[in-house]
Structure formats: structure tokens, C-alpha cells
Amino acid sequence: MGRETVKDQAITLSEAAQLYPLAYSTLAEAVREGRLESRRSGRVWLTTRAAIERAIAEGKLRPRQK
């Protein structure tokens, strides 16, 4: 089967907020509204870099401006 790439590895919303110009609250809201692919592991929500980049490209997430 295919190998998992870095973009396909699960990351927490906190990690995503550090990697991308997105606030944790923005990511959490996107998860609640179904705009960001995610899954829950216990009490922690997980997503992937690929899912975040796809949501940004599709206009479902808007990165902060510097």
C-alpha cells in the first residue's frame, strides 16, 4: 500500500495553529462547522496538513494577514 506522507500525518489543532497563520479558535470553529476535515481521538481533535491546505485553497479557511 502507499506510504503516508508528512501532509497526511495527523496533527492536533494546536500544532496546526503553530504551523499555519491560523488561530486555534478559527480551526476549532471550522471543525464544528464541518469546513475542515478532522477526527477526534479522545478529547483531542486531529486534522492533517493536507486537509488544512485544501480548506485554504477552497476558501473554507482564511489565514491571518501579517
DRENPA-3360 file (N, C-alpha, C; in nm, 2 decimals, always signed):
BEGIN
1 = MGRETVKD = +0.08/-0.12/+0.00/+0.00/+0.00/+0.00/+0.09/+0.13/+0.00 ~ +0.02/+0.24/-0.02/+0.10/+0.37/-0.03/+0.15/+0.41/+0.11 ~ +0.26/+0.49/+0.10/+0.31/+0.54/+0.22/+0.24/+0.67/+0.27 ~ +0.24/+0.69/+0.40/+0.18/+0.81/+0.45/+0.28/+0.92/+0.44 ~ +0.25/+1.04/+0.38/+0.34/+1.15/+0.37/+0.32/+1.24/+0.49 ~ +0.41/+1.34/+0.50/+0.41/+1.43/+0.61/+0.27/+1.50/+0.61 ~ +0.22/+1.54/+0.49/+0.10/+1.61/+0.48/-0.02/+1.53/+0.52 ~ -0.01/+1.39/+0.52/-0.12/+1.31/+0.56/-0.11/+1.26/+0.71;
9 = QAITLSEA = -0.01/+1.30/+0.78/+0.01/+1.26/+0.92/-0.09/+1.35/+1.00 ~ -0.15/+1.29/+1.10/-0.24/+1.36/+1.19/-0.16/+1.46/+1.28 ~ -0.22/+1.58/+1.29/-0.17/+1.68/+1.38/-0.29/+1.73/+1.46 ~ -0.26/+1.78/+1.58/-0.36/+1.84/+1.66/-0.39/+1.98/+1.61 ~ -0.51/+2.04/+1.65/-0.54/+2.17/+1.61/-0.44/+2.27/+1.67 ~ -0.39/+2.25/+1.79/-0.28/+2.33/+1.85/-0.16/+2.33/+1.76 ~ -0.12/+2.22/+1.72/+0.00/+2.21/+1.63/-0.03/+2.28/+1.50 ~ -0.15/+2.26/+1.44/-0.18/+2.33/+1.32/-0.18/+2.48/+1.33;
17 = AQLYPLAY = -0.22/+2.53/+1.45/-0.22/+2.68/+1.47/-0.08/+2.73/+1.48 ~ +0.02/+2.65/+1.52/+0.16/+2.69/+1.52/+0.22/+2.68/+1.38 ~ +0.17/+2.59/+1.30/+0.23/+2.57/+1.17/+0.18/+2.66/+1.06 ~ +0.05/+2.71/+1.08/-0.01/+2.79/+0.98/-0.06/+2.92/+1.04 ~ -0.07/+3.03/+0.96/-0.12/+3.16/+1.02/-0.27/+3.15/+1.05 ~ -0.31/+3.06/+1.13/-0.45/+3.04/+1.17/-0.46/+3.03/+1.32 ~ -0.56/+3.10/+1.38/-0.58/+3.09/+1.52/-0.64/+2.95/+1.56 ~ -0.61/+2.91/+1.68/-0.68/+2.78/+1.73/-0.83/+2.79/+1.72;
25 = STLAEAVR = -0.88/+2.91/+1.76/-1.03/+2.93/+1.76/-1.08/+2.92/+1.62 ~ -1.01/+2.97/+1.52/-1.06/+2.96/+1.38/-1.06/+2.81/+1.34 ~ -0.96/+2.74/+1.37/-0.96/+2.59/+1.34/-1.07/+2.52/+1.41 ~ -1.09/+2.55/+1.54/-1.20/+2.48/+1.61/-1.33/+2.51/+1.55 ~ -1.35/+2.63/+1.52/-1.48/+2.67/+1.46/-1.50/+2.60/+1.32 ~ -1.40/+2.59/+1.24/-1.41/+2.52/+1.11/-1.44/+2.38/+1.13 ~ -1.38/+2.32/+1.23/-1.42/+2.18/+1.26/-1.56/+2.16/+1.30 ~ -1.61/+2.25/+1.39/-1.75/+2.24/+1.44/-1.85/+2.26/+1.32;
33 = EGRLESRR = -1.81/+2.35/+1.23/-1.90/+2.38/+1.12/-1.88/+2.29/+1.00 ~ -1.79/+2.19/+1.01/-1.77/+2.09/+0.90/-1.69/+2.15/+0.78 ~ -1.62/+2.26/+0.80/-1.53/+2.32/+0.69/-1.39/+2.26/+0.69 ~ -1.35/+2.19/+0.79/-1.22/+2.13/+0.80/-1.23/+1.98/+0.83 ~ -1.17/+1.90/+0.75/-1.17/+1.75/+0.77/-1.10/+1.73/+0.90 ~ -1.16/+1.65/+0.99/-1.09/+1.62/+1.12/-1.15/+1.49/+1.18 ~ -1.09/+1.45/+1.28/-1.14/+1.33/+1.36/-1.10/+1.35/+1.50 ~ -1.17/+1.29/+1.59/-1.15/+1.30/+1.73/-1.08/+1.18/+1.79;
41 = SGRVWLTT = -0.98/+1.21/+1.87/-0.90/+1.10/+1.94/-0.91/+1.13/+2.09 ~ -1.00/+1.07/+2.16/-1.02/+1.10/+2.30/-1.08/+1.24/+2.30 ~ -1.01/+1.33/+2.37/-1.05/+1.47/+2.39/-0.99/+1.56/+2.29 ~ -0.90/+1.51/+2.20/-0.82/+1.59/+2.11/-0.87/+1.58/+1.97 ~ -0.89/+1.69/+1.90/-0.93/+1.69/+1.76/-0.80/+1.69/+1.67 ~ -0.80/+1.60/+1.57/-0.69/+1.59/+1.48/-0.73/+1.62/+1.34 ~ -0.63/+1.68/+1.26/-0.65/+1.70/+1.12/-0.52/+1.67/+1.05 ~ -0.51/+1.71/+0.93/-0.38/+1.69/+0.86/-0.34/+1.82/+0.79;
49 = RAAIERAI = -0.22/+1.83/+0.75/-0.17/+1.95/+0.68/-0.24/+1.95/+0.54 ~ -0.26/+1.84/+0.48/-0.33/+1.83/+0.35/-0.47/+1.88/+0.36 ~ -0.54/+1.85/+0.47/-0.68/+1.90/+0.49/-0.68/+2.05/+0.51 ~ -0.59/+2.10/+0.59/-0.58/+2.24/+0.61/-0.55/+2.32/+0.48 ~ -0.45/+2.27/+0.40/-0.42/+2.33/+0.28/-0.53/+2.33/+0.18 ~ -0.60/+2.22/+0.18/-0.72/+2.20/+0.09/-0.83/+2.30/+0.13 ~ -0.86/+2.31/+0.26/-0.96/+2.41/+0.31/-0.92/+2.55/+0.28 ~ -0.79/+2.59/+0.29/-0.75/+2.72/+0.25/-0.77/+2.74/+0.10;
57 = AEGKLRPR = -0.73/+2.65/+0.02/-0.74/+2.66/-0.13/-0.89/+2.67/-0.17 ~ -0.97/+2.60/-0.10/-1.12/+2.61/-0.13/-1.19/+2.72/-0.07 ~ -1.12/+2.81/+0.00/-1.18/+2.93/+0.06/-1.26/+2.90/+0.19 ~ -1.24/+2.78/+0.25/-1.31/+2.74/+0.37/-1.24/+2.79/+0.50 ~ -1.11/+2.82/+0.48/-1.03/+2.88/+0.59/-0.96/+3.00/+0.54 ~ -0.95/+3.11/+0.62/-0.88/+3.23/+0.57/-0.76/+3.26/+0.67 ~ -0.64/+3.24/+0.62/-0.52/+3.27/+0.71/-0.52/+3.41/+0.75 ~ -0.46/+3.44/+0.87/-0.44/+3.58/+0.91/-0.35/+3.65/+0.82;
65 = QK = -0.37/+3.78/+0.81/-0.28/+3.86/+0.73/-0.18/+3.92/+0.82 ~ -0.06/+3.93/+0.78/+0.05/+3.99/+0.86/+0.05/+4.14/+0.86;
% end
